[in-house]
Structures are given as structure tokens and as C-alpha cells.
């Protein structure tokens, strides 16, 4: 049984109490400088689950385990980022134009 129950179909115009958290997700925030190009962020085979308006950021889902990561076969540039996020229990990777540049990952000059 859930700690906090929320009616999935509340009567119309009924306020829902969101004072207690229902879930928490963790996102690893990085600069888009860790992607080789803007086009790489929009890869048709392995695209983001969300692309920010104006093209300045993307969100990628982190698989549940290493086998799943290998199965989805991400591009080489993002594989170490997703593997790192998986190791540290992140749910998502946010690549953002204003995000931090980390020396642990390859940096592309674009």
C-alpha cells in the first residue's frame, strides 16, 4: 500500500493535496558540450524523450540496468554518460546549454 494515496479520477474541480511528495526522480545535469553536435542530440535512432524549446536541451531516460543499456545500443558519445548515471542511480540525464561541463566526459567544441 502506498504511503500517500491520490484518487486518479477525482471529481471535476476538486483540489488535490500535493503537500506530500508522491515520487522523486534524480537527473544528472550536464552541458550540451558533451554531445558532438546539435544533430547528435536529435539522433533519429536514439533521440531524447524531451527536447527543450529552442533546441537548447534534451532529457534522456536512464535504463534500469547495464544489460538494458547495452540492448538499447546508444551512440558512443552518450554511452559513458548513461553508464555513469546508471551507476549513481540517476533516472534521467539532462543535457542543457547552460549545464556544467565535467572533465570526466569528452567535451566537443561546437
C-alpha positions in Angstrom: 0.0 0.0 0.0 1.3 3.4 -0.9 2.2 5.8 1.8 0.1 8.6 0.2 -2.9 7.7 -1.9 -4.2 10.1 -4.6 -7.5 9.4 -6.4 -6.6 9.0 -10.0 -10.0 10.2 -11.1 -11.0 13.0 -8.7 -14.4 14.8 -9.2 -14.0 17.8 -11.5 -12.7 21.0 -9.9 -11.7 19.1 -6.7 -8.3 20.3 -5.4 -5.7 17.6 -4.9 -3.4 17.8 -1.9 0.2 17.6 -3.2 1.8 18.7 0.1 3.3 15.3 0.5 5.7 14.0 -2.2 4.4 11.2 -4.4 7.7 10.4 -6.0 11.2 11.8 -6.5 13.3 11.5 -9.6 17.0 12.2 -10.0 18.5 13.9 -13.0 22.2 14.3 -13.9 22.6 17.8 -15.3 25.4 18.3 -17.9 26.3 20.7 -20.7 25.4 20.0 -24.3 29.2 20.4 -24.9 29.3 16.7 -24.0 27.4 15.9 -27.3 29.3 16.1 -30.6 26.8 18.3 -32.3 23.2 19.6 -32.1 22.3 16.9 -34.7 23.6 14.2 -32.4 21.2 15.3 -29.7 18.3 14.7 -32.1 19.5 11.3 -33.4 16.6 9.5 -35.0 17.6 6.1 -33.7 18.3 7.3 -30.2 16.6 10.5 -29.6 15.8 12.3 -26.3 12.5 11.7 -24.5 12.1 15.5 -24.4 13.7 18.3 -26.4 13.6 21.8 -25.0 12.0 24.6 -26.9 14.7 26.4 -28.9 16.8 23.3 -29.0 19.0 24.2 -26.0 18.5 21.0 -24.0 17.4 17.4 -24.0 16.3 14.8 -21.5 17.3 11.2 -21.9 15.9 8.2 -19.9 18.5 6.1 -18.0 17.9 2.4 -18.4 17.3 0.3 -15.2 20.5 -1.9 -15.6 23.6 -2.4 -17.7 22.0 -5.1 -19.8 19.2 -2.7 -20.8 21.8 -0.1 -21.6 23.6 -2.4 -24.0 20.3 -3.5 -25.5 19.2 0.0 -26.4 22.6 0.5 -28.1 23.0 4.3 -27.6 25.5 6.3 -29.6 29.1 6.1 -28.5 29.2 9.7 -27.3 26.4 9.2 -24.7 27.1 5.6 -23.6 29.6 6.6 -20.8 27.3 9.4 -19.6 24.3 6.9 -19.3 26.6 4.3 -17.7 27.7 6.9 -15.1 24.1 8.0 -14.5 23.1 4.3 -14.1 26.0 3.7 -11.6 24.9 6.6 -9.5 21.1 5.8 -9.6 20.0 8.7 -11.8 16.7 8.4 -13.6 17.4 10.9 -16.3 20.2 12.8 -18.0 19.5 16.4 -18.8 21.9 17.9 -21.4 21.5 21.6 -21.2 23.2 24.5 -23.0 23.8 26.1 -19.5 24.7 22.8 -17.8 28.0 22.1 -16.1 31.0 20.9 -18.2 32.6 17.9 -16.5 36.1 16.8 -17.1 35.1 13.1 -16.7 33.4 13.1 -20.1 34.5 14.1 -23.6 34.0 17.7 -24.4 33.2 18.7 -28.0 33.9 22.2 -29.3 30.8 23.3 -31.1 
